[in-house]
Amino acid sequence: MTEINDEVAIQYAVVRRTNPLAGVDDVVKKIIERLDALNLVPDDADEPWDREDADGPDELTVLVRNFVLSIEGDADDAST
């Protein structure tokens, strides 16, 4: 899990630097796109970021969104 957190942090820095006015949802989308493009999203269903969740947002989206919200100080919105 640490490796994905490190990669999310790196990609957050890149995305935020190149898109300083982007909203949280746009930043989350761009981070996930970058992780996909770099083949850094594992497909292993045993991992906590499994992308095969039909009941709502996948775990990777939740992980990235919560990371972005925690960095940007919007912790009250982290559960949505």
Backbone torsions as a table, in degrees:
resi	resn	phi	psi	omega
1	MET	NA	-31.6	-178.7
2	THR	-61.2	-39.4	-178.5
3	GLU	-61.6	-42.5	-179.4
4	ILE	-68.1	-36.6	177.5
5	ASN	-63.9	-41.5	177.4
6	ASP	-61.7	-43.9	-179.2
7	GLU	-67.2	-38.6	177.5
8	VAL	-62.0	-42.9	179.5
9	ALA	-62.5	-42.9	179.0
10	ILE	-63.7	-47.3	-178.2
11	GLN	-67.9	-33.1	175.5
12	TYR	-59.7	-46.7	-178.9
13	ALA	-60.5	-42.5	179.9
14	VAL	-65.9	-48.9	-177.0
15	VAL	-64.5	-44.0	-178.0
16	ARG	-67.5	-37.6	179.1
17	ARG	-64.3	-38.1	-177.4
18	THR	-89.6	-11.5	-179.5
19	ASN	-137.8	64.8	-172.0
20	PRO	-63.9	-21.8	-178.0
21	LEU	-103.2	2.4	-178.3
22	ALA	-66.3	146.2	176.1
23	GLY	-77.2	169.2	-177.3
24	VAL	-56.4	-47.6	-178.1
25	ASP	-61.1	-39.3	177.7
26	ASP	-66.3	-40.2	179.0
27	VAL	-63.7	-45.7	179.2
28	VAL	-58.7	-46.9	-179.5
29	LYS	-60.6	-44.5	-178.4
30	LYS	-66.9	-38.2	177.7
31	ILE	-62.5	-47.3	-179.1
32	ILE	-63.6	-40.4	176.8
33	GLU	-60.5	-42.2	179.3
34	ARG	-66.4	-42.0	177.7
35	LEU	-61.4	-42.5	177.3
36	ASP	-62.8	-46.3	-177.7
37	ALA	-62.1	-32.6	-179.6
38	LEU	-90.1	5.2	-178.2
39	ASN	55.6	41.8	-179.5
40	LEU	-103.6	5.3	178.0
41	VAL	-101.4	109.0	-179.7
42	PRO	-68.5	148.8	178.8
43	ASP	-99.3	6.2	-177.4
44	ASP	-70.2	117.8	-177.1
45	ALA	-65.7	-16.0	179.4
46	ASP	-80.5	-12.1	-178.1
47	GLU	-81.4	153.1	-177.3
48	PRO	-69.9	-10.3	179.3
49	TRP	-104.2	25.1	178.2
50	ASP	-48.9	130.3	-175.1
51	ARG	-93.4	5.9	-177.9
52	GLU	-101.2	60.7	-178.7
53	ASP	-117.0	108.4	-176.5
54	ALA	-84.9	-9.3	-174.3
55	ASP	-88.3	-2.9	-177.6
56	GLY	165.8	-160.2	-179.9
57	PRO	-62.2	142.6	178.9
58	ASP	-68.3	162.3	-174.9
59	GLU	-62.9	-33.7	178.8
60	LEU	-64.5	-42.8	178.3
61	THR	-62.3	-42.8	179.0
62	VAL	-63.7	-44.7	-180.0
63	LEU	-60.6	-47.6	-177.9
64	VAL	-66.8	-44.1	-179.8
65	ARG	-61.5	-45.3	178.9
66	ASN	-63.4	-37.3	176.7
67	PHE	-62.0	-50.1	-178.4
68	VAL	-61.0	-45.2	-179.9
69	LEU	-63.5	-37.7	179.6
70	SER	-67.9	-37.7	179.0
71	ILE	-69.7	-39.1	-174.5
72	GLU	-90.6	3.9	172.3
73	GLY	82.5	15.3	179.5
74	ASP	-103.9	48.4	-176.1
75	ALA	-59.4	-27.1	178.9
76	ASP	-63.5	-25.7	-178.6
77	ASP	-94.2	2.0	-173.2
78	ALA	-64.0	-24.6	-177.7
79	SER	-86.1	-8.0	-178.4
80	THR	-97.6	NA	NA
